[in-house]
Amino acid sequence: MLEVVILAAGKGTRMRSSLPKVLHKLAGKPFIEHVLDRSRDLNAEKVHLVVGHGAQEMQAALAGQEVNFIVQSPQLGTGHAVQQVMPHLYEGSRVLILYGDVPLIKTETLKALLKKVTPNSMGLLTVNLDKPQGYGRIVRGSNGNIVSIVEQKDASEEQLEIKEVNTGVMAVGAQHLLKWLPQLSKDNAQGEYYLTDIIALAVASDVQVLSSQASSATEVMGVNNRAQQAMLERLYQQEAAQQLMSSGATLADPARIDCRGSLSTGEDCFIDINCVFEGDVTLGNNVSIGPNCYLKDMVVGDNTEVYANCVLEASQIASNCLIGPFARIRPGTQLEDSAKLGNFVETKKAVVGKGSKVNHLSYVGDAIVGDHVNIGAGAITCNYDGANKHKTHIGDGVFIGSNTALVAPLSLGENVTVAAGSTVTRDVESQQLVVARTRQKNIAGWQRPVKPKND
C-alpha cells in the first residue's frame, strides 16, 4: 500500500502574495495540482496534504479531490509537519513524502525511488549541484553509505563543500516513521523539527539509506519567489515544445508557445508564434495555427487553417475549415467540413454546416446553420430577449445579405434569400426572397443643420 504525504503548509512569504504559495500556477495549473497528478500516476491509496497558511482557501481550491487535509498549526518544520500525519498512517504502508512547491518532479523518478523501500531500507532522492547554496548536504561514511543530512546553517566548512544535496523527497516504511518521528528534536539553529534527522535515526536502527538521483536539478527545484516561478514556467514550456516537435509538429519558435494542459498533434501540424493552448486540445493532420491564437478544450480536424489572432474555446472544428483572422469561437460551436469563419466573426452554441461561410463582422449564436449557407457582413442572430435564449434555424443554401438581423426564435427554409439590411422576425418558407426594411424616402431641397457662428 502506498500513501503519499505532501507538505504544503508554508506561507510563501517571498511570493509577496495573499494566495497560498502552492496555489500559484505553473502552466495554467496550481503547483499543488501538479504534485497531486504525480500521486495519481503512482496509484497512491491515500494522499495526505499537510496545510497551514490559507488552509481554508486550500480546501476550497481542491474541493472534490480525494485528499486527506491535515492542518499543521503552528508550523514547526518539516518533521513536525509529518508528525501531524502519524495518526492517519497505516503501519504496513510505504510512505512517499513530497512537497507542494516542487511541481516538475517526474513520475519515473518517484517510481525509481519507491523501489528502494524494503523492511530494511528507505529511499532518499538526491541531486548534485554545482552551487548547492541553501541545500542540506548528503554526508556519507567511509564505506560510501549515507549517514546523515546536514542543513546549510548547521554545516561545517568541510560539509559546505559537498555537492550532493537533499531534495527533501523520501520514501520509507510507515513502521519506521512511526518509530522515528517522536524522537525528533528541535535543538538546532532554526529551532525546528527537521525531517532530515530521521536519516541519522535510520542509520542507528540499521536501516540502510539508499539514494536515488533525480534526472536533473530542474525537476526537484522548489518555487520560493516570482522569479523562480517564471524560470520553472519556461523550463516546463521548453520540455513541452520538445515533445511536440518529437511528435512531428513544426513550431515557428519553440520559445514562444505555451501549453497549459494537454496538446495532441497529428502529422505535419504547424504552430506559429505566441500561441497558447489550454485544457485538452487535439489537432488533426496538417493543421495550421497562425500567430497569437488561443485554443482551449478544442478538437480541430485535418487540413484546417486558423489564421492569426483567433480565440477558440470548447468547440469542434471538422476538416478543411478556414477560421479568422480575428475570429472568436465560443463554447458549443461545431463547424462541419469546409466551413469558413472570416475576420471579426463570433459564434456561440452554433452548428455551421458543410461549406457554409460567415465571412466577416457577424455574430451567429444559438443557431443551426445548414450546408452551403452564405451569411453576409454585419449579419447577426438576435438570440437573447433579455431573459431567455432562442434558436435560429437556417436551412441549406440560404443567402443572407449584409447588415441583417435575424430575431429568434426564427426558421428560414432552404434556399431562402434575405435582402441586405433586413430585420427578419417571422419564419420564411423555402425558396422565398424576404425583404424586411423600411421604404427609402428621398427629400429634395433638404437643408442640413449648421452650427451657429460664434459672436
C-alpha positions as CSV (number, residue, x, y, z in Angstrom):
1,M,0.0,0.0,0.0
2,L,1.3,3.4,-0.9
3,E,0.5,6.6,1.0
4,V,1.7,10.0,-0.2
5,V,2.3,12.9,2.2
6,I,2.5,16.3,0.6
7,L,3.9,19.2,2.7
8,A,2.1,22.4,1.8
9,A,1.7,24.4,5.0
10,G,4.2,27.2,4.3
11,K,3.1,30.8,3.8
12,G,5.5,31.5,0.9
13,T,6.5,35.0,2.2
14,R,8.8,35.7,-0.7
15,M,6.0,35.3,-3.2
16,R,4.6,38.6,-1.8
17,S,1.1,37.3,-2.2
18,S,-2.0,36.7,-0.1
19,L,-2.6,33.5,-2.1
20,P,-1.0,30.3,-0.5
21,K,2.2,29.6,-2.4
22,V,1.2,26.2,-3.7
23,L,-1.9,27.7,-5.3
24,H,0.2,29.8,-7.6
25,K,0.2,28.4,-11.1
26,L,2.6,26.8,-13.5
27,A,1.4,26.0,-17.0
28,G,-2.0,27.2,-16.0
29,K,-2.4,24.8,-13.1
30,P,-1.6,25.3,-9.4
31,F,1.7,23.9,-8.2
32,I,-0.1,21.5,-5.8
33,E,-2.2,20.0,-8.6
34,H,1.0,19.0,-10.5
35,V,2.1,17.2,-7.4
36,L,-1.3,15.6,-6.9
37,D,-1.1,14.4,-10.5
38,R,2.1,12.5,-9.7
39,S,0.3,10.9,-6.8
40,R,-2.4,9.7,-9.1
41,D,0.2,8.4,-11.6
42,L,1.6,6.2,-8.8
43,N,-1.9,4.9,-7.9
44,A,-1.5,6.0,-4.3
45,E,-4.1,4.6,-1.9
46,K,-4.2,7.7,0.2
47,V,-2.9,11.3,-0.2
48,H,-2.4,13.3,3.0
49,L,-2.0,17.0,2.4
50,V,-0.5,19.0,5.3
51,V,-1.8,22.6,5.1
52,G,-1.3,25.6,7.4
53,H,-1.3,29.1,6.0
54,G,-4.5,29.6,3.9
55,A,-5.9,26.2,4.9
56,Q,-9.5,27.1,4.1
57,E,-8.5,28.5,0.8
58,M,-6.6,25.3,0.0
59,Q,-9.5,23.1,0.9
60,A,-11.9,25.2,-1.3
61,A,-9.5,25.1,-4.2
62,L,-9.1,21.4,-4.0
63,A,-12.7,20.6,-3.2
64,G,-13.8,17.3,-4.7
65,Q,-10.3,15.8,-4.9
66,E,-9.6,12.7,-2.8
67,V,-7.2,14.3,-0.4
68,N,-7.0,14.0,3.4
69,F,-6.4,17.5,4.7
70,I,-4.3,17.8,7.8
71,V,-3.7,21.2,9.5
72,Q,-0.3,22.0,10.9
73,S,-0.5,24.7,13.5
74,P,1.9,26.1,14.4
75,Q,4.4,25.3,11.7
76,L,7.5,24.0,13.4
77,G,9.4,22.5,10.5
78,T,9.1,19.5,8.1
79,G,9.5,16.9,10.8
80,H,6.7,18.5,12.8
81,A,4.5,18.5,9.6
82,V,4.9,14.8,9.1
83,Q,4.3,14.2,12.8
84,Q,0.8,15.5,12.2
85,V,0.1,12.7,9.7
86,M,1.2,9.9,12.1
87,P,-2.4,9.1,13.4
88,H,-3.5,8.7,9.8
89,L,-0.8,6.3,8.5
90,Y,-1.3,2.6,8.1
91,E,1.7,0.8,9.7
92,G,2.2,-1.6,6.8
93,S,2.3,1.0,4.1
94,R,5.1,2.7,2.1
95,V,5.1,6.4,2.6
96,L,6.3,8.8,-0.1
97,I,7.0,12.4,1.1
98,L,6.6,15.2,-1.4
99,Y,6.5,19.0,-1.4
100,G,3.6,21.1,-2.8
101,D,6.0,23.7,-4.2
102,V,8.1,21.2,-6.3
103,P,5.8,20.9,-9.4
104,L,8.2,19.4,-12.0
105,I,9.1,16.2,-10.3
106,K,8.7,13.2,-12.7
107,T,6.7,10.0,-12.2
108,E,9.6,7.9,-13.4
109,T,11.9,9.4,-10.8
110,L,9.4,8.6,-8.0
111,K,8.9,5.1,-9.2
112,A,12.7,4.5,-9.0
113,L,12.8,6.0,-5.5
114,L,10.0,3.7,-4.3
115,K,11.9,0.7,-5.3
116,K,14.4,1.5,-2.6
117,V,11.9,0.8,0.1
118,T,12.1,-2.5,1.9
119,P,11.7,-3.6,5.5
120,N,15.4,-2.8,6.0
121,S,15.9,0.2,3.7
122,M,14.5,3.5,2.8
123,G,14.9,5.8,-0.3
124,L,16.3,9.3,-0.4
125,L,16.2,11.4,-3.5
126,T,19.4,13.4,-4.0
127,V,20.9,15.6,-6.7
128,N,24.3,17.0,-7.5
129,L,24.5,20.8,-7.8
130,D,27.5,22.9,-8.8
131,K,26.2,25.6,-6.4
132,P,24.5,23.9,-3.5
133,Q,23.9,27.1,-1.5
134,G,20.9,26.7,0.8
135,Y,20.5,22.9,0.5
136,G,21.1,20.2,3.1
137,R,24.3,18.3,2.3
138,I,24.4,14.5,2.0
139,V,27.0,13.1,4.4
140,R,28.4,9.7,3.6
141,G,30.6,7.4,5.7
142,S,33.9,5.9,4.8
143,N,32.1,3.0,3.1
144,G,30.1,5.4,0.9
145,N,26.8,4.9,2.7
146,I,24.6,7.8,3.6
147,V,24.9,8.6,7.3
148,S,23.2,12.0,7.7
149,I,21.9,15.2,6.2
150,V,23.3,18.4,7.5
151,E,21.3,21.6,6.9
152,Q,23.1,24.7,5.5
153,K,23.0,26.7,8.7
154,D,24.3,23.7,10.7
155,A,27.1,22.6,8.3
156,S,30.8,22.8,8.9
157,E,33.1,24.4,6.4
158,E,34.1,21.0,5.1
159,Q,30.5,19.9,4.8
160,L,29.6,23.0,2.9
161,E,31.9,21.8,0.1
162,I,29.7,18.8,-0.6
163,K,27.9,18.9,-3.9
164,E,25.4,16.2,-3.4
165,V,22.3,17.6,-1.7
166,N,19.0,16.5,-0.3
167,T,15.9,17.3,-2.3
168,G,13.6,16.6,0.6
169,V,11.8,13.8,-1.2
170,M,12.0,10.5,0.5
171,A,10.2,7.1,0.7
172,V,10.1,5.0,3.8
173,G,8.1,2.3,5.5
174,A,5.4,3.7,7.8
175,Q,6.5,1.5,10.7
176,H,9.9,3.3,10.7
177,L,8.3,6.7,10.6
178,L,6.0,5.9,13.5
179,K,9.1,4.9,15.5
180,W,11.5,7.7,14.4
181,L,9.3,10.8,14.3
182,P,8.6,11.0,18.1
183,Q,12.4,11.0,18.6
184,L,13.0,14.2,16.6
185,S,14.4,17.2,18.4
186,K,14.4,21.0,17.6
187,D,17.8,21.6,19.1
188,N,19.2,23.3,16.1
189,A,19.8,26.8,14.6
190,Q,16.2,27.1,13.3
191,G,14.5,25.7,16.4
192,E,12.5,23.4,14.2
193,Y,11.9,19.7,13.9
194,Y,13.9,18.6,10.8
195,L,12.5,15.6,8.8
196,T,16.1,15.1,7.6
197,D,17.1,14.0,11.1
198,I,15.4,10.6,10.5
199,I,18.3,9.7,8.3
200,A,20.6,9.5,11.4
201,L,17.9,7.6,13.2
202,A,17.6,5.2,10.3
203,V,21.4,4.6,10.4
204,A,21.2,4.0,14.2
205,S,18.4,1.5,13.6
206,D,20.5,-0.4,10.9
207,V,18.0,0.7,8.2
208,Q,20.0,1.3,5.1
209,V,19.5,4.7,3.4
210,L,19.6,4.2,-0.3
211,S,19.9,7.2,-2.6
212,S,18.2,7.7,-5.9
213,Q,19.2,10.5,-8.2
214,A,16.9,12.9,-9.9
215,S,17.3,13.1,-13.7
216,S,18.2,16.8,-13.4
217,A,18.2,19.6,-10.9
218,T,15.2,21.1,-12.7
219,E,12.7,18.5,-11.7
220,V,13.4,18.9,-8.0
221,M,13.5,22.7,-7.9
222,G,11.1,24.4,-5.5
223,V,9.4,27.7,-6.1
224,N,10.0,30.4,-3.5
225,N,9.6,33.6,-5.4
226,R,8.2,35.0,-8.6
227,A,11.5,34.8,-10.5
228,Q,11.8,31.0,-9.7
229,Q,8.1,30.6,-10.8
230,A,8.9,32.3,-14.1
231,M,12.0,30.2,-14.6
232,L,10.2,26.9,-14.0
233,E,7.4,28.0,-16.3
234,R,10.0,28.4,-19.1
235,L,11.6,25.1,-18.3
236,Y,8.2,23.4,-18.4
237,Q,7.3,25.0,-21.8
238,Q,10.7,24.1,-23.3
239,E,10.1,20.5,-22.5
240,A,6.6,20.6,-23.8
241,A,7.8,22.2,-27.1
242,Q,10.5,19.5,-27.5
243,Q,7.8,16.8,-27.0
244,L,5.6,18.4,-29.7
245,M,8.4,18.6,-32.2
246,S,9.4,15.0,-31.4
247,S,5.8,14.0,-32.3
248,G,6.0,15.7,-35.7
249,A,4.8,19.3,-35.2
250,T,6.6,22.3,-36.6
251,L,6.9,25.2,-34.2
252,A,7.9,28.6,-35.7
253,D,9.7,29.4,-32.5
254,P,9.8,26.7,-29.6
255,A,10.4,29.5,-27.1
256,R,7.1,31.2,-27.9
257,I,4.5,28.6,-27.3
258,D,2.6,27.9,-24.0
259,C,0.9,24.6,-23.3
260,R,-1.4,24.8,-20.2
261,G,-2.9,21.4,-20.4
262,S,-2.8,18.5,-23.0
263,L,-1.9,19.3,-26.6
264,S,-2.0,16.4,-29.1
265,T,-1.0,17.0,-32.7
266,G,-1.3,14.9,-35.8
267,E,1.3,14.7,-38.6
268,D,2.6,17.9,-40.3
269,C,1.0,20.4,-38.0
270,F,2.4,24.0,-38.0
271,I,2.1,26.3,-35.0
272,D,3.2,29.9,-35.3
273,I,4.5,32.2,-32.6
274,N,2.8,33.2,-29.3
275,C,0.1,30.6,-29.4
276,V,-1.5,29.4,-26.1
277,F,-3.1,26.0,-25.6
278,E,-5.2,25.3,-22.5
279,G,-7.2,22.3,-21.3
280,D,-7.4,19.4,-23.8
281,V,-6.6,20.4,-27.3
282,T,-6.4,17.9,-30.2
283,L,-5.1,18.9,-33.7
284,G,-5.6,16.6,-36.6
285,N,-3.2,16.1,-39.5
286,N,-1.8,19.1,-41.5
287,V,-3.5,21.7,-39.2
288,S,-2.0,25.2,-39.3
289,I,-2.4,27.6,-36.4
290,G,-1.5,31.2,-37.1
291,P,0.3,33.6,-34.7
292,N,-1.2,34.9,-31.4
293,C,-4.0,32.3,-31.2
294,Y,-5.6,30.9,-28.1
295,L,-7.2,27.5,-28.1
296,K,-8.9,25.9,-25.1
297,D,-10.6,22.5,-25.0
298,M,-10.7,22.2,-28.8
299,V,-10.8,19.5,-31.4
300,V,-9.6,20.7,-34.8
301,G,-9.9,18.4,-37.9
302,D,-7.4,17.6,-40.7
303,N,-6.3,20.4,-43.1
304,T,-7.9,23.1,-41.1
305,E,-6.2,26.5,-41.0
306,V,-6.6,29.0,-38.2
307,Y,-5.3,32.4,-39.1
308,A,-3.8,35.0,-36.8
309,N,-5.3,36.4,-33.6
310,C,-8.2,33.9,-33.1
311,V,-9.8,32.7,-29.9
312,L,-11.3,29.2,-29.9
313,E,-12.9,27.6,-26.9
314,A,-14.7,24.3,-26.1
315,S,-15.8,23.6,-29.7
316,Q,-15.3,21.1,-32.5
317,I,-13.9,22.0,-35.9
318,A,-14.1,19.5,-38.8
319,S,-11.7,19.1,-41.7
320,N,-10.8,21.6,-44.3
321,C,-12.1,24.6,-42.4
322,L,-10.8,28.2,-42.6
323,I,-11.0,30.4,-39.5
324,G,-10.1,34.0,-39.0
325,P,-8.2,36.2,-38.7
326,F,-9.6,37.8,-35.6
327,A,-12.4,35.2,-35.2
328,R,-13.8,34.2,-31.9
329,I,-15.4,30.7,-31.5
330,R,-17.2,30.5,-28.2
331,P,-18.1,27.2,-26.4
332,G,-20.6,24.9,-28.1
333,T,-19.7,25.8,-31.7
334,Q,-19.5,23.0,-34.3
335,L,-18.1,23.6,-37.7
336,E,-18.7,21.0,-40.4
337,D,-16.3,20.1,-43.2
338,S,-15.1,23.1,-45.3
339,A,-16.9,25.7,-43.3
340,K,-15.4,29.2,-43.1
341,L,-15.5,31.9,-40.5
342,G,-13.8,35.1,-41.5
343,N,-12.4,38.1,-39.8
344,F,-14.3,39.5,-36.7
345,V,-16.8,36.7,-36.7
346,E,-18.1,35.4,-33.4
347,T,-20.1,32.2,-32.9
348,K,-21.6,30.6,-29.8
349,K,-23.5,27.3,-29.5
350,A,-23.8,27.3,-33.3
351,V,-23.7,24.5,-35.8
352,V,-22.3,25.7,-39.1
353,G,-22.9,23.3,-41.9
354,K,-20.7,21.9,-44.7
355,G,-19.3,24.5,-47.0
356,S,-21.1,27.4,-45.2
357,K,-19.5,30.8,-45.0
358,V,-19.7,33.5,-42.4
359,N,-17.1,35.8,-43.9
360,H,-16.8,38.9,-41.8
361,L,-18.2,41.1,-39.0
362,S,-21.1,38.8,-38.0
363,Y,-22.4,37.1,-34.9
364,V,-24.1,33.6,-35.0
365,G,-25.3,32.4,-31.6
366,D,-27.7,29.6,-30.6
367,A,-28.2,28.7,-34.3
368,I,-28.2,25.7,-36.6
369,V,-26.9,26.8,-40.0
370,G,-27.3,24.3,-42.9
371,D,-25.0,23.4,-45.7
372,H,-23.6,25.9,-48.2
373,V,-25.1,28.9,-46.5
374,N,-23.6,32.4,-47.1
375,I,-24.0,34.9,-44.3
376,G,-23.1,38.4,-45.3
377,A,-21.1,41.1,-43.4
378,G,-22.7,42.5,-40.3
379,A,-25.4,39.9,-40.1
380,I,-26.4,38.8,-36.6
381,T,-28.7,36.3,-34.9
382,C,-30.7,38.2,-32.2
383,N,-30.8,35.2,-29.8
384,Y,-31.4,36.9,-26.4
385,D,-34.6,38.7,-25.4
386,G,-33.2,39.9,-22.1
387,A,-34.4,36.9,-20.2
388,N,-34.1,33.8,-22.4
389,K,-32.0,32.5,-25.3
390,H,-33.8,31.4,-28.5
391,K,-32.8,29.3,-31.5
392,T,-32.3,30.3,-35.1
393,H,-32.6,27.6,-37.8
394,I,-31.2,28.4,-41.2
395,G,-31.8,25.9,-44.0
396,D,-29.4,24.6,-46.7
397,G,-28.4,27.0,-49.4
398,V,-29.7,30.2,-47.7
399,F,-28.2,33.5,-48.7
400,I,-28.3,36.2,-46.0
401,G,-27.4,39.8,-47.1
402,S,-25.3,42.2,-45.3
403,N,-26.4,44.1,-42.1
404,T,-29.3,41.7,-41.5
405,A,-30.8,41.0,-38.0
406,L,-32.4,37.6,-37.6
407,V,-34.7,37.8,-34.5
408,A,-35.1,34.4,-32.8
409,P,-36.9,32.2,-32.5
410,L,-36.8,32.0,-36.2
411,S,-36.7,29.5,-39.0
412,L,-35.6,30.1,-42.6
413,G,-36.3,27.3,-45.1
414,E,-33.9,26.0,-47.8
415,N,-32.6,28.4,-50.5
416,V,-34.1,31.5,-48.9
417,T,-32.6,34.8,-49.8
418,V,-32.7,37.6,-47.3
419,A,-32.2,41.1,-48.7
420,A,-29.4,43.3,-47.2
421,G,-30.5,45.5,-44.3
422,S,-33.5,43.3,-43.3
423,T,-34.8,42.7,-39.8
424,V,-36.5,39.3,-40.0
425,T,-38.9,38.5,-37.3
426,R,-41.1,35.8,-38.9
427,D,-40.4,32.3,-40.3
428,V,-39.7,32.2,-44.0
429,E,-40.6,29.2,-46.2
430,S,-38.1,27.7,-48.7
431,Q,-37.2,29.4,-52.0
432,Q,-38.6,32.8,-50.9
433,L,-37.0,36.2,-51.0
434,V,-37.6,38.2,-47.8
435,V,-37.2,42.0,-47.7
436,A,-37.8,43.4,-44.3
437,R,-36.7,47.0,-44.3
438,T,-38.4,50.4,-44.4
439,R,-39.0,52.1,-47.8
440,Q,-36.4,54.6,-48.8
441,K,-37.5,58.2,-49.0
442,N,-35.6,60.9,-50.8
443,I,-36.4,64.6,-49.8
444,A,-35.4,67.2,-52.3
445,G,-34.1,70.6,-51.2
446,W,-33.4,69.5,-47.7
447,Q,-31.1,71.8,-45.7
448,R,-28.5,70.2,-43.5
449,P,-28.3,71.8,-40.0
450,V,-25.3,74.0,-39.4
451,K,-23.6,75.1,-36.2
452,P,-24.2,78.7,-35.2
453,K,-21.3,81.1,-35.7
454,N,-19.5,82.4,-32.7
455,D,-20.0,86.1,-32.0
